[in-house]
Amino acid sequence: MATQKLYAGAKLREMRTRLALTQKEFATKLGVSLPYLNQMENNNRPISTTVVLALAQEFGMDVTELSTGDSERLVSDMREALADPVFDDATPPLADLRLTASNAPALARAFIALHRTYRQTHERLASLDEALGREDAQIQASPWEEVRDFFHYCDNYIDAVDRAAERFSSQAPDAGNIRTAAIESLSERGIRVQFPDIAETRKYDADSKTLFLSSRIAPQTQVFQSLLQVALIDQDKLLEATLDFAKFQSDEARAIAKIGLANYFAGASLMPYRKFLAAAQEYRHDLELLSNSFGASIEQVAHRLSTLQRPGAKGIPFFFVRVDQAGTITKRHSATRLQFARFGGACPLWNVHRAFETPGHFLRQLAETPDGVQYISLARDVSKSGGSFGAPVRRYAIALGCEVRHAEALVYADNLDINNASAYEPIGISCRICERQNCHQRSVPPLERRLSIDAHSRGTLPYEVT
């Protein structure tokens, strides 16, 4: 078998720059001619064995770094960014993207970072809802909002925690044994697990080293809560290191984030990344089949699908949202271009609100946002019993969706008329930042638009947007 040639000019150039050496000085230390070094740095020649040895001996470089480039990841991220409508379909050829990723990775990363900043700035327009719609609005985000933004801007994917959960789940060869693996892990720490008839979902007594899981909750919830406790005890150092990296503004935000990371570990253990991704693709993202296969709830499965953003092994970019009966968003994440209102309710034309009217059923919707992007949205109620007569029932609805270009990979897209433009319902983000002029459900006028008001004429709205 022929030996694969190693081209790593960008890393060679970055190392020379870091060492503050000229090409002539660097070539001398590597034992090669100046023209040869120049050709290697520009990927016109592969890096020779002599140079690899010199890098290791002269500079103590870990030469494995040369072959662990992220060119393909950069290409993938650039293609994703260039799919944004702001570029008006002016996508460069794939060969050009590969050339950029290989020869100018710093430029590629700067472009990706610039686009990410653009998306975040565009989304932050929605925060105007808070300033305009709440009297107690604060300039600084609350601890809860700070944590929510942390997960959102990480694409809801925390690599170190996700991989740790995947390693833990490997102790249980199938979903049915993850419960045993969790209990055994706690037992190794001297912690007993009991299932009394109590109102609390989970309660840990550190003095007696006893974990109490309510017998009233569903079996999958018991498993999830036991895994959450495993995270808090066995993975404490990892969680704390991740929190140090996040640099939260307050102790309250850090405490909330730690619970969030423990929840993340629990979900990723219950539905380990590679196994879950393969099953999702095989079942065409059928939430019920995935729920049965992994012993997870419909909401847990939907949320997990929105986290499958591991570099080099990404799943479909989904958005996921949960709303209460008042329409207030209580959970949100989007790996798509669709962004949600940061405060208040979602667009009333979205099918997630109708899910309360049809409990136990999935609702499908073809929707189009003002920027012209078309989506498939799936909605369902996820009401949660209090576990006893008279206990309050928590009523929520969730929505999971993706761009219509992924329709073939979704069982829920079957028999939908995705090629019919009139089949798509117009939805927005928030009335204050939605530019649609003739929406019959508009609650307030859009920002920065002039209004025309005629006391002698009334249409759908008491004003016209100009």
N, C-alpha and C positions, 0 to 999 in steps of 0.2 A: 504494500500500500504506500502511495506517495506521501511524503511528509508535507503537512499543510504549511504554507509560507505565512510568516508572521508580519503583518503590516500594523505598526503602531506609531506612526509618525507624530501624531498629535501628543501622545504621552511622552515621547522622546523630547519633543519641543518644550512641553510644559516643564519637564524635569530640568532641562538646561536653563530655562528662564528662572525657575525657582532657585537654582544654584548660582544665578547671576554670572554665567559664563558666556563668552562669545562662541560662535560656531567653531572658530579656529581652536580655541582653548578646549572646548568639549571634544572636538575631533582628536586632538592630541592625546587627551586622557583615555579615549576609547581605542586609540591605536588605529584609526582609519583616516583616510584623506578627507579634506574639507568638502570636495564635490560629492564624495560618497555619503557623508553625513547629511549634506543638503538634500540628496535624493531620498534618503531614508526618512527625513523629517517631512518630506512632501509626498510620502507613500509611493514614490516612483520605484523604490527598491525595498525588498523585505529586510527586516533586521536580521543580521547574520548571527551565527553562533558566537563568533568572536566578540561581537558587541554585547550580546546577552551576558557572556561571562565577565566582560569588563564592567558592565553595570553592577553586577553582583559584587565583584571584588573591589572595584575602585570606589563605588558609592554605597555599597551595602544595600542595594535596591532589591526588594522582593520581586523577582522577575515574573512571578505569576501574575502580577498586576498588568503586565503587558498584554496578556491574552484574555483578560477579563473586561474588555471594553464593553460599553453600553450603546454601541452604534445602533443596533436594532431597536433598542428601547427609545433612543432619541428619534429615530425615523418614525416609529409608531406614534410618539407623542407629537411630533411635528405634523404628521398626517391628521391626527385628531384635532389639533389646533386649527389647521388650515381648512378643516371642514366647516368652521364657523362661517355663517352667512356674511359676516363683515368683510370677508375676503372676496366675496362676489365670484365664487367658483374659479378663481385664478390659482388653481393648485399646480405647483411645479411638478415636473415629471418625477417619478420615483427615483430614477437614477440621480437626479440633482439633489434630492433629499439625502440619499445615501452618501453622496460625495461630501455634502455639508457635514453630516454626522461624523464622517471619517476624518476629514481634513480640517474642519473648523467646529469642533464640538462645543467650544466656549460660546461661539456665535449661536449655535443651535439651542443651547441651554438658555442664553439670554433671550432669544425669541420666544421660547416656551414660557419663561418667567414673565415676559412682557404680556403675552396673551393671557396668562393666568391672572395677572394684575388687572387687565382689562375686564375679565369676567367678574372678578371680585368687586371692582368698582361699579360695574353695571348692576350687580346684585345689591350693593349697598344703597342704591337708590330706594330700595324697598324699605330701608330703615327710616325713611321720611315718614312712613305711616306712624311710627312711634312718636316722633316729634310733633306731628300734626294731630294725631288721634288720641293722645294720652296727656292729661294734665300733669302727671307725675313723671314725665319723660326726663331721663337723665342723659347727660352727654356721655358719661362712661357706662359701658355695658355692665349689666348685673352679672354676678358670678355664674348664674345659670346660662345666660346668653354667651358669656365668654367661653364656657365649656362647649356649648353647642357649636360655636364658630370653630373651636379647635378641631373637633371631629370633622366638621364640614370641610375645612380647608386641608385636611389630611385625606380628602376623598373618602372619609369614613373607613379608611383602611390603615391599620397600625401594624406594620410589618413584623416587628419583633414580637409583639403579643400574639399575632396571628400564627406565626411559626412555632412559638412556644406551645400554643394550644394544639397545633397539629401534631407536635411531638408527644404531647400528653395523650391525645386521643389514639395514638398508635398502640397504646397499651391495651386498648379495647378494640379487637378486630371487627366488631360489628356494633351497630347503634344500640342494640339491646344491652351490651355489656358496659357502656360508658357509665351507667349508673353504678355498677359494681366497682369500676375503676375509680370513680370519685370517692365512694365510701371507703375503699381500701386505702386510697391516698390520705384521707383524713385520719383513718385508723392508725396508719404508720406514724402520725404525729400525736397519737394518743387521744384522738378526738372521737367521741361516740356520736352516733347519729340516731336520733329518736324522732318518732312521728306522732306526737300527741295531738289531741283535738283542741287546738288553740286558734285564736283569731289572727295572730301574726303569721305572715307567710313564712318568715325565717327569723330565727333568733339564736344567736350564739352566746353562750355563757363561757367566758374565758377562764373563770375561776374553776369551774367543774370540767372544763374542756368538753362541753356537750353542745352539739348543734341540733336545734329543734326545728323540724320542718313540719308545717301544718298538714294534718291528714285530710283537711278539707280541700286542699288545692289539687289540681290535676296532676297526674303522674309526670307528665313532661315538665311541668313547672317545678316539681320536686327535684327532678334531675338537674334542671337549669340552676336552681338555687344552690344545690350541693356543689356544682361546678363553680359557681360564683364564690363560694366559701373557700374552695380549693385555690382559686386565684388570689384571694386576700391573704391566705396563709402561705402557700407554697411559692407563689410568684410575687411576693411582696417586693423583693429587691428590683425585679424587672419593672413593676408598676411604678415604684418610686423613681427609678432612673428615667422612665418615660415622662413622668411628671416634672422632673428636674429640667428635662429638655424643653418642655412646653412653656416654662416660666410664666405661670399664672400670676395675676395681679393680687390675689387675695388667698388667704387660707381656706375660705369657703369654696372658692372656685377649685382649688386643688383637691379638697375633700370630695366635691361633687364629681370631679374628673376621675378620681380613683375608683369610685363606684362604677362610673361609666366604663373604665378600662377593665374592671372585673367582670362586668356584664359582657363586654366584648370577648374576653377570654372564654367565658361560659358558652356563648353562642358559637365561637370558632372551634371549641372542643366538641360540642354537640354535632356541629356540621363542619368537619375539617376541610380545609380549602380545596385541595386537589380532588379528594373523593366527592365532595359536594359539587364542585364545578363539573366534573365528569357526569354525575347523575343529573344535574340540571340540563346539560346538553342532551343527554340521552332521553330524558323525559320531556324535552322541549319546554322546560320551565313550568311544568304542571305543579302548582303549589300543593295540591292534595297528595299527589304521588310522593313528592319530596317530604311532605309532612309525615306520611306513613313510613317512609324509608328511614328517616333520621329521628323519629320520635320527638319531633318538634311541633310547635303550634304554627298555624298559618301565618301569624304575624312574625314569628321568629324566622320562618323561612323567607318571607318577603323581605324582611330587613337584611338577612344574610345575603340575599341575591344582590342587594345594593352595595355590598362591601367587596365584591369580587373584582378588585382593582389592583391585584398584585402585578408589579412590573414583569413583563415577559409572559404572563399567564392570565391576562385580563378576561373577565367574562363580559357579557353584554352590559353596557352602561345603562343602569336603571335609575329612575327616581323613585323614592319611597317617602310616603307622608302618612301621618296619622292625625285625624281631627276628632274633636269632641262634638257633641250635639249642637253646640253653639257655633260650630264652624271654625273654632280656634285651632290652629296647628299646634299639636303637642310634641310631635316628632317630625323631623324633616331631613332629607338628604337627597342630593341630586348629583349623580355622576354624568348627567346629560347637560344639554344647554338650557333646559328648563330650570328656572330658579323660582323659589317660593317667596311669598311675602314673609318677611322676618317677624312681623308682628300682626296680630289680628287674624282674620280669616282668609281663606283661599277664594278663588273666583267661584261665584255661585253657579256658574254654568258647568262646572266640573262634576263628573259623575260620582265623586267620592261622597258628596252630600246626599245623593239619592240612595246610597247603600243602606241608610237607616230604614228606608221604606221597604226594603226587601231582605230581611235578615236571613242569613244562611245561604245567600245566593251571590254569585259573582256577576258584576255588571261590567260590560265592555263598552268602550267608547273610542271613537276616532276623533282626535282633537287637533286643532291647529292654533298655534300661538301667534301673536301679532308680527313676529319676525318671519313668519312663513314656514316654520318648522312643524312637521306633522308627527303626531305621537299616537301610540296605542296605550290606553289607560285601563287598568283593571282595578275595580273597587269592590270592597266587601266589608260588612260590619264585623267587629271582633269584640262583642260585648263580653264582659267578664263578671261572672257570678261572685257574690260575696261569700258563698260557701255555706250559708244557713238561711233559714226562713227569716225574712225581715231585714237581712243584711243588704246594704245598698249595692245595686248593680252598676258597674262602670261601663258606660256605652261609648264605644269609639268606632270609627271606620278607617280603613287603610286604603291607600291607592298605591299601585305599583305600575310603572310603565316605562316605555323606551321609545326611541324614534322608530318610525314605521319602516325604516330600511332594514330593521331586524325582524320583520314580520315572519319570515320563514322559520325562524328559530323559536317561535312562540306558538304553542298550541292554541292560545286564546285568540290568535289572529285568523284562525281557520274560518272560512265562510264570511269574512268581513270584506266589504267592497272597498279595498284599500286604494284602488285606482280611480275611484269616483270622487272628484273634488268636492262635490256637494254632500258627501257622507261625513265630512269633517265638521265638527262643531267648533265655533270660535271660542277660545278661552283665553284668559289673561293671567296676570300675576296678582295685581291689586288695582282697584279702580283708580287710585291716585296716580299710578304710573302706566296705566293702560291707555293706548292711543286710539282704541276703537271709538268711532264717533256715534254709531247708531246702536249701541248695546242696550237692549231693553231691561237688563238687570243692573245697569250702572247705578251705584249708590251715591257717589260724589263725583264732581268734575275732575278731569285729569289735571295734573300740575302743569304750569307753564303753557297753558292753552287759553286762548281768549274765548269768551262765551258771548253768544248773541241771544238776547232775551226779548221776546215780543209778548206783551201782556194780552194781545188780541188773538194769539195763536198758540195752540198746545199740541205737541206731538207726543211721542213716547216719553220724552223727558221735558221738563219745564224750561229747557234752554237748548241751544244748539252749540256744538263745539266747532270752533273755526280755527 
